[in-house]
Amino acid sequence: MIFMCTYQIDRDKQADTQAFFANMTEEQIAGEHPDGVTQIGRWHDVPNGNGWIVVEANDQEALTTWIMGWSGQCTFPTVTPVVEDDTARKLVKAMLASQQG
């Protein structure tokens, strides 16, 4: 499944968290996501300490494990399953067909 997640860095930890993120080693970057979680993209609102991440996760346990890895620095107020255009069209067409009886 694909998930859109938002994050908010705790204001009192923003400087330290951003410094950690900026100075992550290649090894830390490669090991950030546990097995079963693949990052598709991540976008940052650096001055405000928040952003958006799109990941693909095999299961909720893997997704939760990754989120918990950042729980000391930030919160994830939104974790929402999302679909791409083709799947969304298919779902909407099915919904409309079921409403027509």
Buried (B, 14 or more C-beta within 10 A) or exposed (E): EBBBBBBBBEEEBBEEBBEEBEEEEEEEEEEBBBEBBEEEEEEBEEEEBBBBBBBBBEEEEBBBBBBEBBEEBBBBEEBEEEEEEEEEEEEEEEEEEEEEE
